[in-house]
Amino acid sequence: MKAHFFQPPAAISAFFIHFCAMFQKLQNRWKVSGISLVLIICTFAIGGSLCGYAGRKIMALLPVDKGVLWVIIYILLITLLWPLAVLLVSIPLGQFTFFRKYIAKIIGRFGGRRQTQPVRIAIFASGGGSNALQIINRFAGSPHLKIVLIVCNKPGAGVLQIAADHHIPYLVIEKEAFFKGTHYLPELQQYQTDFIVLAGFLWKIPAGLIQAYPHKIVNIHPALLPKYGGKGMYGHFVHEAVVQNGEKETGITIHYVDEQYDHGTHIFQARCPVTPGDTPETVAQKVLVLEHRHFAEVIAQVLGYPLAT
């Protein structure tokens, strides 16, 4: 006897697939967790209902008969009440920060003005942080670019002292939570992170973090990709391979991050010669000069705010 399982109608299945895709798209766009997105949608719904209820009550008190004028006044009234309603509802649901920024953005677009809020950047680093320091110094005082967080996977790494010296919050992360937990998305959202820069960060970025920041994570690699990239190819391992293979040149590659090591779309490359007398150490010095010279500028260009030379 064959077992028969209930199969939902094709229309219901298609609707469910579309809903899940839309939910994921909104989650990525707003960079929020699934629970936060549910609470945001609830705030929209409850706030909209509260706004409509208050609007009808107010209209009942006005000496205006239902007609074209009544509709015009009602629309204007709802437009004014809606921001207040959703902000009020967002407080008990814990979404006040999101809606404050959301409404400010709407007002800015309505007024035809470009938003003056800076792009909020988190730097991920694993070591001494020389590239992080260059970026911090180059962005200092910029009204458009702001380093809001340093993320490090090594307690005691030099980059943490750089963060402390520049009064930048820092976060020391653990492998289990990074790869199998929340990927520290709630912490990144707490600092309203818009963009992520990998400056000598040695862990692979998990898919969940890439999906939350699509095309908003960049990395610098100390070689001319696709050469000398992939798992295990970092730091002195790259420079040793370059020298051993008799390369005539090397350099840096700045690229977007995807789910494979050193694989994302290239943004920028710079080159330097490798001479017969070079060692991995001298090659590393040449490459570091290129990193310090170009990384901050390329990040600023990607974000639409070129730095003054």
ZAFI-820407 format. One record per atom (N, C-alpha, C, O): x, y, z. Coordinates in steps of 0.001 Angstrom, whole numbers, plus 500000, padded with zeros to 6 digits. Example, Ala and Ser with C-alpha at 12.3 -4.5 7.8 and 13.67 -1.06 7.14 Angstrom:
<vexzas>
513190494310507800
512300495500507800
513200496700507800
514236496681508465
512850497750507080
513670498940507140
512900500030507870
513409501138508039
</vexzas>
This chain:
<vexzas>
500849498809500000
500000500000500000
500887501244500000
501733501411500878
500690502103499024
501509503300498887
501010504397499822
499810504605499995
501966505080500410
501614506224501261
501401507453500383
502140507695499429
500394508203500721
500083509422499978
500335510616500882
499799510710501986
501163511527500386
501482512715501148
500789513912500530
500637514018499313
500373514811501411
499704516026500936
500691516897500173
501789517187500650
500285517300499001
501092518213498211
500308519506498023
499200519480497488
500864520636498454
500153521899498301
499972522262496834
500796521883496001
498924522980496507
498721523413495116
499914524209494622
500626524836495407
500127524180493311
501286524862492724
501275526348493037
502333526938493255
500095526968493066
500009528402493330
500504528736494731
501185529740494942
500145527865495700
500590528098497082
502094527919497180
502771528707497840
502620526898496534
504063526679496549
504804527843495930
505825528289496453
504284528344494796
504930529476494123
504903530719495014
505879531466495088
503761530928495694
503648532083496593
504647531969497738
505296532950498098
504772530772498312
505692530566499436
507138530817499007
507900531447499740
507520530330497824
508872530542497311
509127532029497092
510187532550497438
508128532706496506
508261534153496252
508379534912497570
509181535839497688
507582534517498558
507622535192499864
508984535017500522
509541535977501056
509528533800500489
510836533548501097
511931534351500401
512831534877501055
511850534446499064
512846535219498322
512760536705498672
513775537381498836
511514537198498782
511323538601499143
511822538878500560
512440539911500820
511547537947501469
512002538072502857
513521538138502912
514084538982503609
514187537248502175
515652537233502152
516204538507501528
517218539036501984
515541538999500487
515991540228499825
515922541416500775
516846542227500834
514821541516501521
514693542611502488
515721542475503605
516285543469504062
515960541259504038
516939541022505110
518329541471504666
519059542095505436
518694541155503430
519994541572502905
520063543076502701
521080543705502994
518976543647502197
518970545085501902
519104545911503169
519832546903503200
518401545501504209
518406546277505454
519451545785506444
519643546390507499
520137544671506103
521206544123506952
520706543873508373
521283544363509344
519631543110508476
519048542786509775
518872541273509874
518858540575508860
518737540780511090
518487539353511298
517038539022510951
516215539917510763
516738537732510867
515374537315510548
514370537785511591
513277538235511248
514743537680512867
513838538125513936
513597539628513845
512465540090513992
514668540392513602
514519541845513480
513608542202512312
512795543121512417
513737541479511194
512895541766510038
511427541513510348
510564542290509940
511135540427511072
509752540146511478
509208541293512333
508073541732512143
510023541774513272
509597542881514136
509425544175513345
508537544973513647
510263544386512341
510122545569511484
508813545507510706
508093546502510612
508506544336510147
507248544181509400
506054544393510324
505069545022509938
506144543865511545
505061544077512524
504911545563512846
503794546058512995
506032546270512953
505979547706513234
505294548445512094
504469549326512335
505627548095510855
504964548705509705
503448548476509772
502656549399509582
503068547225510045
501649546867510040
500893547558511178
499852548174510951
501415547454512389
500729548051513544
500742549569513450
499738550224513732
501892550131513048
501987551578512895
501043552108511838
500433553163512017
500918551374510723
499996551792509672
498550551757510145
497775552667509852
498187550711510874
496830550608511403
496538551719512410
495464552321512384
497490551985513288
497332553050514273
497202554410513595
496409555255514011
497986554599512559
497942555847511807
496568556037511151
495984557119511220
496060554975510516
494741555061509872
493635555320510880
492730556116510628
493706554642512032
492686554829513072
492694556265513588
491643556895513703
493887556779513899
493988558150514398
493531559150513352
492886560147513677
493867558885512093
493463559790511020
491949559879510878
491408560968510689
491261558744510968
489798558751510851
489154559466512037
488168560185511875
489711559266513216
489176559941514401
489312561460514274
488392562209514603
490471561898513793
490681563341513634
489759563909512557
489199564993512726
489601563181511451
488746563662510363
487292563781510818
486558564652510352
486881562895511734
485501562949512240
485241564225513025
484092564644513161
486290564844513540
486139566073514311
486144567330513435
485797568419513892
486540567162512182
486627568323511290
485309568549510554
484634567587510188
484939569796510337
483685570107509630
483840569992508112
483614570955507378
484233568791507652
484457568583506218
483650567374505779
483787566288506342
482799567568504759
482020566451504229
482909565550503374
483887565994502772
482533564258503342
483319563328502543
483219563691501070
482126563883500536
484338563778500442
484439564172499047
485902564343498690
486785563821499371
486149565070497629
487522565253497169
488360565976498222
489489565577498505
487799567048498803
488543567802499814
488852566922501025
489951566980501576
487878566108501435
488069565206502580
489228564238502305
490062563996503177
489272563688501084
490330562742500719
491692563423500739
492669562855501227
491756564642500207
493033565369500157
493553565638501575
494725565416501879
492647566120502430
493053566410503809
493466565133504531
494436565122505289
492721564060504288
493025562778504945
494409562265504534
495176561801505378
494723562349503243
496030561899502759
497153562720503391
498162562167503828
496972564048503438
497982564905504058
498142564577505544
499252564559506075
497018564320506196
497046564005507622
497768562680507883
498572562574508809
497477561681507063
498127560374507201
499630560491506964
500430559851507645
500001561322505981
501415561521505674
502160562085506885
503308561721507139
501506562967507621
502133563558508800
502115562610509995
503046562597510799
501057561820510105
500915560939511266
501752559668511170
502171559129512194
502000559184509965
502662557882509801
504023557809510476
504271556849511206
504938558790510270
506235558674510951
506103558612512471
506818557859513132
505175559418513026
504987559413514477
504452558070514956
504856557567516005
503540557494514178
502926556220514569
503944555087514579
504012554324515543
504740554970513509
505697553859513455
506820554041514482
507302553062515051
507233555279514720
508251555507515740
507725555113517121
508447554529517929
506473555437517374
505860555089518657
505795553576518833
506132553054519896
505362552874517790
505242551416517861
506616550756517912
506777549709518540
507603551356517260
508934550745517190
509634550678518547
510518549843518743
509255551539519476
509934551574520782
509741550265521551
510733549645521933
508497549819521792
508349548553522530
508824547334521742
509139546303522337
508879547434520422
509336546303519611
510855546328519407
511405545446518746
511525547319519963
512980547366519904
513558547737518558
514699547382518259
512791548450517728
513241548791516380
513326550299516165
513285550768515028
513443551060517253
513433552521517138
514612553027516301
514437553914515465
515820552468516517
516994552928515775
516824552731514282
517151553615513489
516307551564513896
516091551293512473
515124552301511869
515400552863510809
513989552538512530
512973553419511947
513383554888511992
512966555675511142
514190555258512971
514689556628512993
515538556894511747
515393557928511097
516422555951511424
517245556094510223
516401555977508950
516622556703507981
515441555063508965
514601554829507776
513796556076507433
513723556474506271
513202556683508435
512384557877508205
513257559057507797
512870559853506941
514438559172508412
515348560249508027
515753560117506563
515879561118505856
515957558877506107
516322558655504713
515176559041503775
515408559638502723
513951558705504151
512791559055503333
512654560571503235
512416561114502156
512805561248504369
512691562710504371
513773563333503498
513519564292502770
514994562773503577
516078563293502752
515806563123501273
516084564025500483
515257561958500882
514940561733499470
513792562631499018
513810563158497906
512795562801499883
511644563635499542
512080565082499318
511549565790498463
513066565496500118
513554566865499985
514570567033498889
515038568142498629
514927565900498222
515868565997497114
517297566241497561
518117566710496772
517608565935498799
518939566195499320
519700564875499465
519130563844499821
520984564937499184
521824563770499371
522082563566500862
522336564520501597
522015562324501290
522227562039502693
523648562417503114
524616562125502413
523752563065504259
525050563481504766
525623562473505757
526742562650506239
524869561418506068
525375560396506982
526585559712506359
526521559307505198
527691559571507096
528869558912506522
528645557418506335
527807556814507004
529406556831505414
529417555382505254
530161554804506453
531296555190506736
529521553888507145
530076553341508384
530793552025508072
530184551072507586
532087551992508358
532964550920507907
533502550126509094
533924550699510099
533482548807508964
534138547921509931
535371547330509261
535297546844508133
536510547372509958
537744546788509443
537994545466510169
538018545418511399
538181544390509391
538540543085509933
540043542892509734
540541543035508617
540771542566510810
542214542342510714
542627541278511722
541951541071512730
543754540598511440
544212539516512310
545561539790512964
545941539096513907
546294540797512474
547657540968512953
547967542353513473
547208542927514254
549101542885513025
549584544167513520
548740545348513123
548687546344513844
548078545255511989
547133546295511605
547728547491510895
547191548593511008
548835547310510157
549437548459509477
548506549027508401
548427550243508227
547804548149507681
546846548641506689
545659549321507354
545168550342506871
545197548748508469
544102549378509203
544496550779509652
543698551712509566
545719550922510129
546193552235510584
546221553239509442
545826554392509616
546684552807508278
546710553705507119
545301554165506753
545080555339506456
544350553228506776
542965553572506429
542385554532507466
541735555515507109
542619554249508749
542115555117509811
542656556533509646
541907557505509740
543954556644509402
544558557969509253
544053558693508017
543819559901508058
543885557970506921
543433558605505667
541979559043505748
541592560028505119
541161558313506526
539747558657506624
539465559623507772
538340560103507913
540461559909508581
540257560790509734
539752562153509281
540340562780508400
538675562602509879
538110563900509544
537208563910508332
536610564942508025
537090562783507625
536219562745506454
534753562794506884
534355562053507783
533936563658506257
532514563687506591
531743562537505947
530568562328506246
532412561790505059
531721560754504281
532084559332504681
531309558409504433
533242559137505291
533749557799505581
534157557722507046
534942558542507522
533620556730507761
533887556640509192
534167555193509590
533375554299509291
535297554965510264
535606553649510809
534889553528512147
535199554258513088
533936552612512233
533120552502513448
533465551281514288
533036551184515438
534243550337513727
534510549103514466
535737548404513887
535927548355512672
536570547861514787
537662546967514398
537297545567514875
536960545373516043
537365544594513975
537040543203514304
538310542368514154
538983542429513124
538632541592515184
539875540806515175
539611539415515741
538809539249516659
540298538418515181
540140537035515645
541285536588516544
541341535419516925
542202537495516894
543353537129517722
543470538066518913
543831539231518742
543173537586520118
543370538419521309
544838538860521410
545752538056521226
545040540118521697
546399540625521830
547030541075520541
548175541527520557
546331540974519409
546887541425518130
547128542927518159
546420543667518842
548137543373517411
548500544786517401
547387545702516950
547319546851517387
546506545215516079
545432546069515567
544486546510516675
543844547554516562
544394545723517748
543520546099518863
544073547310519602
543308548151520074
545391547403519704
546000548574520332
545803549811519457
545595550914519961
545872549612518142
545601550726517218
544177551233517417
543941552441517455
543222550296517545
541829550696517786
541715551485519081
541052552521519122
542358551004520138
542292551698521428
542926553073521346
542394554033521904
544059553184520657
544749554466520537
543907555504519795
544017556702520052
543063555028518869
542240555945518068
540791555994518554
539919556543517880
540545555413519733
539223555452520359
538135554868519450
537027555395519350
538492553767518796
537553553055517935
537141551768518646
538013551025519096
535857551481518762
535431550229519399
536007549020518671
536173549045517452
536312547966519416
536810546759518771
536091545534519328
535540545546520428
536123544484518525
535425543247518848
536356542081518581
536847541926517463
536607541258519588
537408540042519428
536441538873519237
535611538602520105
536549538193518118
535559537183517753
536100535772517961
537310535546517989
535165534826518108
535499533419518296
535044532614517084
534044532944516447
535785531562516776
535557530801515542
534170530164515491
533515530206514450
533719529581516582
532435528881516580
531286529820516247
530440529503515412
531258530972516898
530182531936516653
530291532551515266
529278532864514640
531518532725514784
531718533368513480
531254532476512343
530600532935511407
531600531181512431
531285530285511320
529948529563511465
529280529303510465
529545529232512702
528345528424512894
527242529147513650
526123528642513747
527543530311514182
526553531048514963
525945532181514167
525488531995513040
525945533343514763
525295534516514155
526194535253513180
525758536222512558
527454534814513030
528470535512512229
528736536921512760
529326537751512069
528296537182513987
528430538497514632
527656539586513887
528001540766513963
526617539182513173
525762540157512494
525074541111513476
525006542307513194
524564540636514611
523945541586515551
524917542664516013
524528543821516172
526184542294516230
527169543285516654
527463544280515537
527598545477515791
527563543796514311
527783544702513176
526598545643513007
526773546824512708
525385545115513200
524190545950513098
524123546966514234
523624548077514054
524624546582515393
524642547501516528
525434548761516190
525079549860516616
526508548593515423
527320549742515013
526879550285513653
527566551118513061
525743549817513163
525156550302511909
526160550231510757
526291551157509957
526858549102510703
527907548917509699
527315548856508298
526380548098508041
527872549666507391
527441549684505989
528372548890505087
527942548364504061
529641548798505459
530661548273504549
531751547602505378
532053548046506486
532349546518504836
533379545767505555
534656545741504725
534630545472503524
535775546026505391
537089545995504760
537933544922505441
538108544948506660
538455543979504660
539359542960505190
540788543447504968
541245543559503831
541488543734506064
542848544269505978
543784543303506706
544199543555507837
544109542193506037
544934541184506681
544149540303507622
544637539939508692
542929539957507231
542081539073508031
542209537672507470
541983537463506278
542570536695508314
542985535381507838
541881534333507805
542096533247507268
540725534616508353
539637533648508286
538808533856507026
538639534980506551
538300532763506502
537374532842505372
536046533428505847
535580533106506940
535439534288505032
534183534931505410
533026533964505160
532887533463504044
532194533689506165
531083532738505980
530018533272505031
529854534481504867
529305532346504415
528302532709503412
527234533639503986
526776534556503305
526838533402505242
525791534232505832
526181535689505928
525334536568505767
527457535961506190
527925537341506277
528006537969504893
527696539148504722
528418537187503912
528475537688502530
527073538015502027
526878539019501342
526096537174502360
524716537429501942
524138538661502619
523312539363502036
524568538925503843
524086540107504563
524722541384504032
524142542464504143
525922541259503449
526629542424502897
527021542141501439
528209542067501124
526037541983500558
526347541638499163
527102542765498467
526649543910498452
528237542440497901
529076543404497170
529485544565498075
529725545675497599
529563544305499373
529942545344500337
531069544875501263
531237545387502369
531836543889500785
533013543417501509
534177543395500523
534082542775499463
535277544069500869
536446544067499999
537653543538500764
537736543645501988
538584542965500008
539796542375500593
540998542841499786
540879543165498605
542162542872500438
543419543129499728
544276541876499822
544432541294500895
544830541470498681
545666540255498637
547055540641498132
547165541414497180
548133540112498760
549490540541498414
550084539808497213
551212539320497276
549331539734496128
549815539120494891
548897539550493759
547851540161493978
549308539219492557
548513539553491377
547594538378491068
547930537502490271
546436538374491708
545476537303491465
545121537254489986
545108538293489327
544829536061489445
544567534793490154
545814534013490590
545683532935491170
547019534533490323
548219533851490792
548341533959492307
548022534993492895
548800532897492921
549160532875494339
547998533267495258
548159534006496229
546842532747494912
545677532929495759
545170531579496238
545684530535495836
544167531605497091
543562530373497577
543918530093499014
544642530857499651
543404528996499518
543595528622500920
545076528463501246
545818527805500516
545488529065502338
546867528961502788
547821529938502150
548981530023502553
547352530686501149
548218531648500477
547980533031501077
547093533772500652
548794533351502070
548727534661502701
550106535021503227
550933534147503483
550344536315503386
551574536803503988
552837536238503365
552989536240502143
553741535754504202
555046535309503722
554951534077502821
555844533842502007
553874533279502956
553706532128502076
553595532577500614
554124531924499714
552910533688500391
552768534221499032
554121534695498512
554505534364497390
554841535462499315
556107536036498859
557168534950498644
557976535059497722
557178533924499465
558099532802499262
557825532108497935
558753531759497206
556543531910497622
556189531250496357
556578532108495163
557052531588494153
556382533407495270
556747534323494187
558239534247493903
558639534162492742
559079534277494951
560529534219494780
560972532852494258
561787532772493338
560442531786494838
560835530432494435
560513530156492974
561247529432492301
559408530737492476
558992530494491095
559626531464490106
559313531424488916
560506532328490581
561236533214489676
560367534240488982
560648534615487843
559326534698489638
558453535708489023
559218537007488792
560080537386489585
558892537673487705
559521538957487378
558802540131488014
559366541220488126
557561539921488431
556796540983489074
555766540382490023
555387539217489902
555338541182490940
554251540814491844
553473542087492139
553618543077491423
552649542075493184
551874543281493462
550735543021494418
550810542143495278
549681543794494257
548502543665495114
547254543566494256
547215544049493125
546244542932494814
544917542875494193
543884543237495245
543834542628496314
543063544228494940
541930544581495793
540684544069495094
540456544377493924
539872543285495805
538750542622495149
537557542501496095
537700542574497316
536384542317495503
535204541997496295
535325540565496807
535999539729496205
534667540305497916
534746538991498553
533523538160498203
532387538615498332
533773536934497759
532679535982497577
532961534757498441
533778534825499359
532303533652498163
532380532492499047
533595531612498790
533730530557499411
534481532024497886
535717531287497647
536907532170498021
536839533396497929
537986531534498440
539202532275498780
539703533074497570
539890532509496492
539917534372497741
540603535220496753
539994535098495357
540713535057494358
538680535041495300
538018534723494041
537138535852493510
536840535872492316
536720536777494343
535742537778493936
536251538713492848
537439538731492529
535331539487492287
535634540407491191
536754541367491568
536749541951492652
537717541522490658
538843542418490899
538399543880490773
537627544233489881
538893544705491667
538629546144491640
539851546908491163
539746547858490388
541030546472491646
542247547240491377
543463546331491557
543486545466492433
544491546550490696
545770545884490869
546901546897490694
546802547816489881
547974546720491463
549189547508491304
550366546553491313
550329545524491988
551422546888490558
552527545964490345
553849546552490826
554025547768490903
554768545652491145
556135546042491463
557071544957490945
556668543797490862
558328545307490588
559246544305490037
559812543392491115
559931543769492281
560156542187490695
560889541253491547
562250541052490884
562328540531489771
563312541457491555
564656541390490989
565365540111491440
564956539493492423
566426539710490728
567129538463491086
567633538434492521
567721537355493106
567965539566493105
568484539576494472
567413539649495544
567734539668496732
566150539691495153
565075539822496142
564898538553496957
565086537438496470
564533538759498207
564149537677499111
562664537836499429
562076538868499106
562051536842500051
560651537024500452
560451538261501334
559399538898501280
561445538595502135
561324539752503016
561348541055502229
560568541963502516
562235541160501238
562286542399500450
561062542536499554
560572543641499324
560570541404499050
559330541443498270
558170541903499147
557329542692498715
558132541403500378
557067541801501303
557091543304501538
556036543933501622
558280543888501646
558397545327501860
557861546107500661
557164547108500829
558187545649499447
557706546319498241
556183546257498152
555525547240497812
555645545094498460
554193544911498392
553493545764499444
552442546347499177
554075545836500638
553474546632501708
553400548108501319
552434548790501661
554399548595500618
554364549986500138
553151550199499231
552458551211499338
552901549245498345
551734549351497453
550431549318498244
549506550076497953
550360548443499241
549148548344500057
548851549673500742
547725550170500691
549867550242501382
549666551501502098
549353552652501151
548625553576501512
549904552597499939
549697553680498984
548290553665498388
547714554720498122
547741552472498180
546531552391497350
545261551968498079
544170552327497634
545351551225499175
544156550574499721
543093551587500138
541939551471499726
543460552566500939
542467553541501409
541837554289500249
540627554516500243
542641554675499270
542124555428498127
541122554606497322
540084555117496903
541441553326497108
540530552475496333
539217552263497091
538145552278496485
539292552067498395
538065551928499186
537203553171499034
535997553073498806
537826554344499160
537082555593499034
536445555727497652
535314556198497536
537160555319496606
536611555390495248
535436554439495078
534432554787494457
535565553236495631
534466552262495549
533209552837496206
532102552625495710
533369553555497306
532239554105498043
531777555459497485
530811556042497976
532465555943496471
532026557179495809
532547558456496417
532010559531496149
533609558363497253
534152559544497909
535677559549497769
536374559281498747
536212559845496587
537664559850496411
538350560788497394
537855561875497690
539505560343497896
540246561135498870
541114562162498169
541598561939497059
541302563288498836
542195564304498292
543630563822498402
544027563255499420
544407564051497348
545810563616497359
546686564664498010
547898564478498112
</vexzas>
